[in-house]
Amino acid sequence: MRKHVRPSVLLFAAVALLVSLGYVVFPHADVHTEGGAESFAPAPEFFLTRLDGSTLSSADLKGKVVVLDFWATWCAPCWTEIPKYSELYDEYGERGFEVLGVTLQSGSADHVREWLDETHVLGSMELDPTYPILMGNAEIEAEYGPIYGFPYTFLIDPDWRLRMTWRGAVPSKAEDIREMLEELLPPPAATSGIIGEAIAPPTADDSNAPSTP
């Protein structure tokens, strides 16, 4: 007799398969706080290639707060985070903040560049990252991995230590990052200049007054 498999069982099996293959990540955040600041694990070093062929080393980023976001062009949850990262990068970049989109499983640099050159809209949001997009490699995937799904995000402090990790598109991620930036970055530079000082007009007895014909 032919057996019928219930739809719920098929759905569970499909989700389990996707999780096992690394295509689904259940959103989760880890805050690295055990033992105090001195016990934060050092972040792995890396050497990456930008889409224009130039290179970027982790040594170039020491002293900054860095969000390292592993993503893929086909990852819909990753798309939802692009506008939020762009907003944070535009707001905090001048204070020593970097966002790096590390691309994995998305083909060559040409393919990624073509994807970015196209217009992508998610709801009312246009997906146009203002932060650097780089090509990942086997070395960084091994150092920060296993990367078993996307997005997979790390926050690194100015002393190059891991402070937070997010697996998946955690709804509070952007706010979590903002709170860490306010904690780790120096305050905005105070506006310089003299405000409200009145200057008296020159008089005839003023030797420094400009001469008139």
Buried (B, 14 or more C-beta within 10 A) or exposed (E): EEEEEEEEEEEEEEEEEEBEEBBBBEBEBEEBEEEEEEEBEEBBEBEBBBBEEEEBEBEEBEEBBBBBBBBBBEBEBBBBBBBBBBEBBEEBBEBBBBBBBBBBBBBEBEEBEEBBEEEEEEEEBEBEBBBBBBBBBEEBBEEBEEBBBBBBBBBBBBEBBBBBBBBBBBEEBBEBBBEBBEEBBEEEEEEEEEEEEEEEEEEEEEEEEEEEE
